[in-house]
Amino acid sequence: MKLFTALILLFSCSVGASGSDASTHVDLTSSAVGYIALFIFVLAYTLVMLEEQLHLRKSKPVLLAAGLIWLLLGFAYSGAGQIDVAKSAIEHNLLEYAELMLFLLVAMTYIAAMEERRLFDALKAWIVSKGYDLRQLFWITGILSFFISPVADNLTTALLMCTVVMKIGGDNARFINIACVNIVVAANAGGAFSPFGDITTLMVWQAGIVEFGQFGALFIPSVVNYVIPAFIMSLFIPKEQPNVVQEFVEMKRGARRIVVLFLLTILTAVGFHGLVHFPPVIGMMMGLAYLQFFGFFLRKTLPNSLARKRAIAMAEKDEAALKRLGSVVPFDVFRRVSHAEWDTLLFFYGVVMCVGGLSLIGYLSMISNVMYLEWNPIWANVIVGLLSAVVDNIPVMFAVLTMSPDMSLGNWLLVTLTAGVGGSLLSLGSAAGVALMGQARGMYTFFGHLKWAPVILLGYAASILCHLWLNGGAF
């Protein structure tokens, strides 16, 4: 421990001696601190990618990496006499994560509540009753993901449709994996042409660079981005019936009203951003209150509801209904909160903090400077999408917005498209992919997604060419 502390102090002193004045950030890109931080991040991400083989939850390595990287930065900035700069940076990253975490927490709570009310069981039973085969189910869930994500955001949509796929797929891991890949691609593509479909599009709109209506120019390229890989993947799905038994499922009381409250929550989040320019998460947290009050109503009215249903069941001599009524458990919102995918939420914390640390070191700015000052902006924006598959697209887009390169509307739309859909190339490249790895653990995996990367890349390239052709006048 003493040796470690001594090494850190040595690195800090060397940085302090070569650092700039107190008004600027310390350049650590060529220092030992920077190299060590980069190595820690790469090692942590390697462990995340090996989650399936190591059976090590993905949150553990990135949580440790985040702490080590910021410890290095703390010593380095203390030695340079600029600890306030580092404190401001870490507070900014914590705020970014808090907004993301609370937004996800509300979305996950609503989904858990809908599942508890048997909404997805009923949807599964309805779909099965229609006699759709696996290939048709693949297209249905993908198309729904594409058109729901512009309103409900790509992450929430992916979680919703993954739940349906898992209910239908049962123990068919191969179908669930390819269906989840399809959902991630569809949700990310659908979110690219709406300010509310993805955090990156929200950032671009909020910065005032692209107007609300101008995002519509990305609709056709987004369709191309989804349809091409979906068509190829669908050829590998047999036209066979899902291995599930048809059954009648009765939704629990309040299931449909929770769906309405969820839509109202989304509208509230949109309203907070559009009307008063507050972060959408404020509206989402207000929406959690809707669910809490409704849960209170369900608990208070449960005895009368049970008595009424029991009387009907006794009159009809329905023993099965009487048995179901005897096992009814009161709805509890906080029990639904506990069912959120905490491993995913903690993974997001680790990623945001790790990448925030690398940004403070100067690596993101260094990459952005090379790309936008030395390269053609079209090629730079294509590379941004590829980077977003490896490094989370939020800090990548934030780095681009911070640089504020002098680009045409066409190029700003291009970087919005590539940052949004580029994350589909890897399961770790988007919030939707990461969340689904947690929700469908063991069935939808990093390597299960990776084998479809070539066809997803084909769709990525085709969507870019489509945008350059259709919207060439904006460049």
C-alpha positions as CSV (number, residue, x, y, z in Angstrom):
1,M,0.0,0.0,0.0
2,K,2.9,2.4,0.8
3,L,4.5,1.5,-2.5
4,F,1.3,2.2,-4.3
5,T,0.9,5.6,-2.6
6,A,4.5,6.5,-3.3
7,L,4.0,5.7,-7.0
8,I,0.8,7.8,-7.2
9,L,2.6,10.8,-5.5
10,L,5.5,10.4,-8.0
11,F,3.1,10.5,-10.9
12,S,1.2,13.4,-9.4
13,C,4.4,15.5,-8.9
14,S,5.5,14.8,-12.5
15,V,2.1,16.0,-13.7
16,G,2.1,19.0,-11.5
17,A,5.5,20.0,-12.9
18,S,4.3,19.8,-16.5
19,G,0.7,21.0,-16.0
20,S,-0.7,24.2,-17.4
21,D,-2.0,27.1,-15.4
22,A,-4.9,26.8,-12.9
23,S,-7.5,27.9,-15.3
24,T,-7.1,24.8,-17.6
25,H,-7.3,21.1,-17.2
26,V,-4.1,19.1,-16.6
27,D,-3.1,17.2,-19.7
28,L,-2.6,13.6,-18.6
29,T,-2.8,11.9,-22.0
30,S,1.0,11.2,-22.1
31,S,1.5,10.7,-18.4
32,A,1.8,7.4,-16.4
33,V,-1.6,8.3,-14.7
34,G,-3.3,8.4,-18.1
35,Y,-1.7,5.2,-19.4
36,I,-2.6,3.3,-16.1
37,A,-6.2,4.6,-16.2
38,L,-6.6,3.6,-19.8
39,F,-5.2,0.1,-19.0
40,I,-7.6,-0.2,-16.1
41,F,-10.6,0.7,-18.3
42,V,-9.6,-1.7,-21.0
43,L,-9.1,-4.5,-18.5
44,A,-12.5,-3.8,-16.9
45,Y,-14.2,-3.9,-20.2
46,T,-12.5,-7.1,-21.1
47,L,-13.9,-8.7,-18.0
48,V,-17.3,-7.4,-18.9
49,M,-17.1,-9.0,-22.3
50,L,-16.1,-12.3,-20.6
51,E,-19.1,-12.2,-18.2
52,E,-20.6,-15.3,-19.8
53,Q,-17.5,-17.3,-19.4
54,L,-16.4,-16.0,-16.0
55,H,-19.9,-15.8,-14.5
56,L,-18.8,-12.4,-13.1
57,R,-21.5,-9.8,-13.0
58,K,-20.6,-6.9,-15.4
59,S,-21.1,-4.2,-12.7
60,K,-18.2,-5.5,-10.5
61,P,-15.2,-4.7,-12.8
62,V,-16.4,-1.3,-13.9
63,L,-17.3,-0.2,-10.4
64,L,-13.7,-1.1,-9.3
65,A,-12.2,0.6,-12.4
66,A,-14.2,3.8,-11.8
67,G,-12.9,4.0,-8.2
68,L,-9.3,3.4,-9.2
69,I,-9.4,5.9,-12.2
70,W,-10.8,8.7,-10.0
71,L,-8.3,7.9,-7.2
72,L,-5.5,8.3,-9.7
73,L,-7.1,11.6,-10.9
74,G,-7.5,12.8,-7.4
75,F,-3.8,12.4,-6.6
76,A,-2.8,13.8,-10.0
77,Y,-4.9,17.0,-9.7
78,S,-3.9,17.4,-6.0
79,G,-0.3,17.4,-7.0
80,A,-1.0,20.0,-9.8
81,G,-2.9,22.2,-7.3
82,Q,-6.2,21.9,-9.3
83,I,-8.3,19.5,-7.1
84,D,-11.3,21.8,-7.5
85,V,-11.3,21.1,-11.3
86,A,-11.4,17.3,-10.6
87,K,-14.1,17.8,-7.9
88,S,-16.2,19.8,-10.4
89,A,-15.8,17.1,-13.1
90,I,-16.7,14.2,-10.8
91,E,-19.8,16.1,-9.6
92,H,-20.8,16.7,-13.2
93,N,-20.5,13.0,-14.0
94,L,-22.4,12.0,-10.8
95,L,-25.2,14.3,-11.9
96,E,-25.2,12.8,-15.4
97,Y,-25.5,9.3,-13.8
98,A,-28.2,10.4,-11.3
99,E,-30.4,11.6,-14.2
100,L,-29.9,8.4,-16.1
101,M,-30.3,6.1,-13.1
102,L,-33.5,7.7,-11.8
103,F,-34.9,7.7,-15.4
104,L,-34.1,4.0,-15.8
105,L,-35.3,3.1,-12.3
106,V,-38.8,4.6,-13.0
107,A,-39.0,2.8,-16.4
108,M,-37.9,-0.5,-14.8
109,T,-40.4,-0.1,-11.9
110,Y,-43.3,0.4,-14.3
111,I,-42.2,-2.6,-16.4
112,A,-42.0,-4.7,-13.2
113,A,-45.4,-3.5,-12.2
114,M,-46.9,-4.4,-15.5
115,E,-45.3,-7.9,-15.3
116,E,-46.7,-8.4,-11.8
117,R,-50.2,-7.5,-13.1
118,R,-49.7,-10.2,-15.7
119,L,-49.9,-7.8,-18.6
120,F,-47.1,-9.5,-20.5
121,D,-48.5,-13.0,-19.8
122,A,-51.7,-11.8,-21.3
123,L,-50.0,-10.3,-24.3
124,K,-48.0,-13.6,-24.8
125,A,-51.2,-15.6,-24.6
126,W,-52.9,-13.3,-27.1
127,I,-50.0,-13.6,-29.6
128,V,-49.8,-17.3,-29.2
129,S,-53.5,-17.6,-29.7
130,K,-53.1,-15.9,-33.1
131,G,-50.9,-18.8,-34.3
132,Y,-47.9,-16.8,-35.3
133,D,-44.7,-18.7,-35.9
134,L,-41.3,-17.7,-34.6
135,R,-40.3,-15.8,-37.7
136,Q,-43.5,-13.7,-37.6
137,L,-43.0,-13.1,-33.9
138,F,-39.5,-11.9,-34.7
139,W,-40.9,-9.3,-37.2
140,I,-43.8,-8.3,-34.9
141,T,-41.5,-7.5,-31.9
142,G,-39.0,-5.8,-34.1
143,I,-41.5,-3.5,-35.8
144,L,-43.2,-2.7,-32.6
145,S,-39.8,-1.8,-31.1
146,F,-39.0,0.5,-34.0
147,F,-42.2,2.5,-33.8
148,I,-42.5,2.6,-30.0
149,S,-39.0,3.8,-29.3
150,P,-39.4,7.3,-30.8
151,V,-42.0,8.0,-28.0
152,A,-41.0,5.7,-25.1
153,D,-37.2,6.0,-25.8
154,N,-35.1,3.0,-27.0
155,L,-34.2,1.7,-23.6
156,T,-37.7,1.5,-22.2
157,T,-39.0,0.0,-25.5
158,A,-36.2,-2.7,-25.5
159,L,-37.0,-3.7,-21.9
160,L,-40.7,-3.9,-22.7
161,M,-40.3,-6.0,-25.9
162,C,-37.6,-8.2,-24.4
163,T,-40.1,-9.2,-21.6
164,V,-42.6,-10.3,-24.3
165,V,-40.0,-12.2,-26.2
166,M,-38.9,-14.1,-23.1
167,K,-42.5,-14.9,-22.2
168,I,-43.0,-16.4,-25.7
169,G,-39.5,-17.9,-26.3
170,G,-39.5,-19.9,-23.0
171,D,-36.3,-22.0,-22.9
172,N,-35.5,-21.4,-26.6
173,A,-32.2,-19.5,-26.0
174,R,-31.3,-19.3,-29.7
175,F,-34.6,-17.5,-30.6
176,I,-34.4,-15.2,-27.6
177,N,-30.8,-14.2,-28.4
178,I,-31.6,-13.4,-32.1
179,A,-34.9,-11.7,-31.1
180,C,-33.1,-9.5,-28.6
181,V,-30.5,-8.5,-31.2
182,N,-33.3,-7.6,-33.4
183,I,-35.0,-5.5,-30.7
184,V,-31.8,-3.6,-29.9
185,V,-31.2,-2.8,-33.5
186,A,-34.9,-1.8,-34.0
187,A,-35.1,0.3,-30.8
188,N,-31.9,2.2,-31.5
189,A,-32.9,2.8,-35.2
190,G,-36.3,4.0,-34.1
191,G,-34.9,6.3,-31.5
192,A,-32.5,8.0,-34.0
193,F,-35.2,10.1,-35.7
194,S,-36.9,11.5,-32.6
195,P,-35.5,13.9,-30.0
196,F,-37.0,11.6,-27.3
197,G,-35.9,8.3,-28.8
198,D,-32.3,8.4,-27.5
199,I,-30.3,10.4,-25.0
200,T,-27.9,11.5,-27.8
201,T,-30.7,12.9,-30.0
202,L,-32.1,14.7,-26.9
203,M,-28.7,16.3,-26.3
204,V,-28.5,17.5,-29.9
205,W,-32.0,18.9,-29.8
206,Q,-31.4,20.5,-26.4
207,A,-28.3,22.2,-27.7
208,G,-30.4,23.9,-30.3
209,I,-28.4,22.5,-33.2
210,V,-31.2,20.6,-34.9
211,E,-34.8,21.7,-34.7
212,F,-37.5,19.3,-33.6
213,G,-39.0,18.8,-37.1
214,Q,-35.6,18.4,-38.8
215,F,-35.1,15.0,-37.1
216,G,-37.7,13.6,-39.5
217,A,-35.1,13.6,-42.3
218,L,-33.6,10.6,-40.6
219,F,-36.7,8.4,-40.7
220,I,-35.9,6.6,-44.0
221,P,-32.2,6.1,-43.1
222,S,-33.4,4.6,-39.8
223,V,-35.8,2.3,-41.5
224,V,-32.9,1.1,-43.8
225,N,-30.7,0.6,-40.7
226,Y,-33.2,-1.7,-39.2
227,V,-34.7,-3.6,-42.1
228,I,-31.5,-4.8,-43.8
229,P,-30.1,-6.7,-40.8
230,A,-33.6,-7.8,-39.7
231,F,-34.3,-9.4,-43.1
232,I,-31.0,-11.3,-43.1
233,M,-31.4,-12.5,-39.5
234,S,-35.0,-13.5,-40.1
235,L,-33.7,-16.1,-42.7
236,F,-32.1,-18.0,-39.9
237,I,-35.3,-18.3,-37.9
238,P,-37.4,-21.4,-38.6
239,K,-41.1,-21.0,-39.4
240,E,-42.2,-23.1,-36.4
241,Q,-44.6,-22.6,-33.6
242,P,-43.3,-21.4,-30.3
243,N,-43.0,-24.2,-27.7
244,V,-45.6,-22.8,-25.4
245,V,-49.1,-24.0,-24.4
246,Q,-52.1,-21.9,-25.3
247,E,-53.8,-20.7,-22.2
248,F,-56.2,-18.0,-21.1
249,V,-54.6,-15.4,-18.9
250,E,-56.6,-13.0,-16.7
251,M,-54.8,-9.8,-16.0
252,K,-54.8,-8.6,-12.5
253,R,-56.8,-5.6,-11.5
254,G,-55.3,-2.3,-12.6
255,A,-53.1,-3.7,-15.4
256,R,-54.5,-1.5,-18.2
257,R,-54.6,1.5,-16.0
258,I,-50.9,1.1,-15.2
259,V,-50.2,1.2,-18.9
260,V,-52.1,4.4,-19.2
261,L,-50.1,5.8,-16.2
262,F,-46.9,4.8,-17.9
263,L,-47.9,6.7,-21.1
264,L,-48.9,9.7,-18.9
265,T,-45.5,9.5,-17.2
266,I,-43.7,9.6,-20.6
267,L,-45.8,12.6,-21.6
268,T,-45.0,14.3,-18.3
269,A,-41.3,13.8,-18.9
270,V,-41.7,15.2,-22.4
271,G,-43.6,18.1,-21.0
272,F,-41.0,19.0,-18.4
273,H,-38.4,19.1,-21.1
274,G,-40.4,20.8,-23.8
275,L,-42.3,23.4,-21.7
276,V,-39.9,24.4,-18.9
277,H,-36.6,22.9,-20.3
278,F,-36.0,20.8,-17.2
279,P,-34.4,17.4,-17.4
280,P,-36.9,14.7,-18.4
281,V,-36.1,12.7,-15.3
282,I,-38.0,15.2,-13.2
283,G,-41.1,14.2,-15.1
284,M,-40.3,10.5,-14.8
285,M,-40.0,10.8,-11.0
286,M,-43.3,12.6,-10.9
287,G,-44.7,9.7,-12.9
288,L,-43.5,7.3,-10.2
289,A,-45.8,9.2,-7.9
290,Y,-48.7,8.4,-10.2
291,L,-47.9,4.7,-9.7
292,Q,-47.5,5.1,-5.9
293,F,-50.9,6.7,-5.6
294,F,-52.5,4.1,-7.8
295,G,-50.9,1.4,-5.7
296,F,-52.4,3.0,-2.6
297,F,-55.8,3.0,-4.3
298,L,-55.4,-0.7,-5.2
299,R,-54.6,-1.7,-1.6
300,K,-57.4,0.3,-0.1
301,T,-60.0,-1.1,-2.5
302,L,-58.7,-4.7,-2.5
303,P,-61.0,-6.1,0.2
304,N,-64.2,-4.9,-1.6
305,S,-62.9,-6.1,-4.9
306,L,-62.1,-9.6,-3.6
307,A,-65.5,-9.9,-1.9
308,R,-67.3,-9.0,-5.1
309,K,-65.2,-11.4,-7.2
310,R,-65.6,-14.2,-4.6
311,A,-69.3,-13.8,-4.6
312,I,-69.4,-14.1,-8.4
313,A,-67.1,-17.2,-8.3
314,M,-69.2,-18.9,-5.6
315,A,-72.4,-18.2,-7.6
316,E,-70.8,-19.7,-10.7
317,K,-69.1,-22.5,-8.6
318,D,-65.8,-21.6,-10.2
319,E,-63.3,-23.4,-8.0
320,A,-60.3,-22.2,-10.0
321,A,-61.3,-18.6,-9.6
322,L,-61.8,-19.1,-5.8
323,K,-58.3,-20.6,-5.6
324,R,-56.8,-17.6,-7.5
325,L,-58.6,-15.1,-5.2
326,G,-57.3,-16.9,-2.2
327,S,-53.7,-16.2,-3.2
328,V,-54.0,-12.5,-4.1
329,V,-51.2,-10.4,-2.7
330,P,-51.7,-6.6,-2.3
331,F,-49.8,-4.5,-4.8
332,D,-46.6,-2.9,-3.4
333,V,-44.8,-0.2,-5.4
334,F,-41.6,-0.5,-3.4
335,R,-41.5,-4.3,-4.0
336,R,-41.6,-3.4,-7.7
337,V,-38.7,-1.0,-7.2
338,S,-36.7,-3.8,-5.6
339,H,-37.2,-5.9,-8.8
340,A,-35.3,-3.3,-10.9
341,E,-32.2,-4.7,-12.6
342,W,-29.6,-3.3,-10.1
343,D,-26.7,-4.9,-11.8
344,T,-27.5,-2.9,-14.9
345,L,-27.9,0.3,-13.0
346,L,-24.6,-0.1,-11.2
347,F,-22.9,-1.0,-14.5
348,F,-24.1,2.3,-16.0
349,Y,-22.6,4.1,-13.0
350,G,-19.2,2.4,-13.6
351,V,-19.3,3.2,-17.3
352,V,-20.3,6.8,-16.9
353,M,-17.6,7.4,-14.2
354,C,-14.9,5.5,-16.1
355,V,-15.5,7.4,-19.3
356,G,-15.9,10.7,-17.4
357,G,-12.4,10.0,-15.9
358,L,-10.9,9.3,-19.3
359,S,-12.5,12.5,-20.6
360,L,-10.9,14.5,-17.8
361,I,-7.6,13.0,-18.6
362,G,-8.0,14.3,-22.2
363,Y,-8.4,11.2,-24.3
364,L,-11.9,12.1,-25.7
365,S,-10.8,15.6,-26.6
366,M,-7.7,14.4,-28.2
367,I,-9.6,12.0,-30.4
368,S,-12.2,14.6,-31.3
369,N,-9.6,17.2,-32.2
370,V,-7.9,14.7,-34.6
371,M,-11.2,13.7,-36.1
372,Y,-12.8,17.1,-36.7
373,L,-9.7,19.2,-37.4
374,E,-7.8,16.8,-39.6
375,W,-10.4,14.6,-41.2
376,N,-13.3,15.1,-43.5
377,P,-16.3,15.6,-41.1
378,I,-18.4,12.9,-42.9
379,W,-15.7,10.3,-42.2
380,A,-15.3,11.7,-38.6
381,N,-19.1,11.2,-38.0
382,V,-18.9,7.7,-39.4
383,I,-16.1,6.9,-36.9
384,V,-18.2,8.5,-34.1
385,G,-20.8,5.8,-34.6
386,L,-18.2,3.0,-34.6
387,L,-16.7,4.5,-31.4
388,S,-20.2,4.6,-29.8
389,A,-20.3,0.8,-30.1
390,V,-17.2,0.5,-27.9
391,V,-17.5,3.5,-25.6
392,D,-20.9,4.7,-24.5
393,N,-22.5,7.1,-27.1
394,I,-23.4,9.7,-24.5
395,P,-19.9,10.8,-23.6
396,V,-18.9,10.5,-27.3
397,M,-21.7,12.8,-28.3
398,F,-21.0,15.1,-25.4
399,A,-17.4,15.4,-26.6
400,V,-18.5,16.3,-30.1
401,L,-21.0,18.9,-28.7
402,T,-18.3,20.3,-26.4
403,M,-15.9,20.8,-29.4
404,S,-18.8,22.3,-31.4
405,P,-17.2,21.8,-34.8
406,D,-18.3,24.0,-37.7
407,M,-20.5,21.5,-39.5
408,S,-23.5,21.7,-41.9
409,L,-27.0,20.5,-40.8
410,G,-26.5,17.4,-42.9
411,N,-23.4,16.5,-40.9
412,W,-25.1,17.2,-37.5
413,L,-27.9,14.9,-38.6
414,L,-25.3,12.3,-39.7
415,V,-23.6,12.3,-36.3
416,T,-26.9,12.0,-34.6
417,L,-27.8,9.0,-36.8
418,T,-24.4,7.3,-36.4
419,A,-24.1,7.9,-32.6
420,G,-27.7,6.5,-32.2
421,V,-27.4,3.4,-34.4
422,G,-23.7,2.7,-34.1
423,G,-24.2,1.3,-30.6
424,S,-26.2,-1.6,-32.1
425,L,-22.9,-3.1,-33.4
426,L,-22.1,-4.5,-29.9
427,S,-24.4,-5.4,-27.0
428,L,-22.3,-3.0,-24.8
429,G,-22.7,-0.1,-27.2
430,S,-26.1,1.1,-26.2
431,A,-28.3,1.4,-23.1
432,A,-30.8,-1.0,-24.7
433,G,-28.2,-3.7,-25.2
434,V,-26.8,-3.5,-21.7
435,A,-30.2,-3.6,-20.2
436,L,-31.2,-6.6,-22.2
437,M,-28.1,-8.5,-21.2
438,G,-29.3,-8.1,-17.6
439,Q,-32.9,-8.9,-18.3
440,A,-32.2,-11.9,-20.5
441,R,-29.1,-13.0,-18.7
442,G,-27.6,-16.2,-20.1
443,M,-29.7,-16.1,-23.3
444,Y,-28.8,-12.7,-24.8
445,T,-25.0,-12.3,-24.4
446,F,-22.1,-10.3,-25.7
447,F,-20.9,-13.0,-28.0
448,G,-24.4,-13.9,-29.0
449,H,-24.8,-10.4,-30.3
450,L,-21.3,-10.2,-31.7
451,K,-21.8,-12.9,-34.3
452,W,-24.5,-10.7,-36.0
453,A,-22.2,-7.6,-36.0
454,P,-21.4,-8.0,-39.8
455,V,-25.0,-7.8,-40.9
456,I,-25.7,-5.0,-38.4
457,L,-22.6,-3.2,-39.9
458,L,-24.2,-3.6,-43.4
459,G,-27.3,-1.9,-42.2
460,Y,-25.2,0.8,-40.6
461,A,-23.3,1.5,-43.9
462,A,-26.6,1.4,-45.9
463,S,-28.3,4.0,-43.6
464,I,-25.4,6.4,-44.0
465,L,-25.4,6.1,-47.8
466,C,-29.2,6.6,-47.7
467,H,-28.8,9.8,-45.6
468,L,-26.1,11.1,-47.9
469,W,-28.3,10.5,-50.9
470,L,-31.7,11.7,-49.6
471,N,-30.4,14.7,-47.6
472,G,-27.5,15.6,-49.7
473,G,-28.8,19.2,-50.0
474,A,-28.3,19.7,-46.2
475,F,-24.5,19.2,-46.5
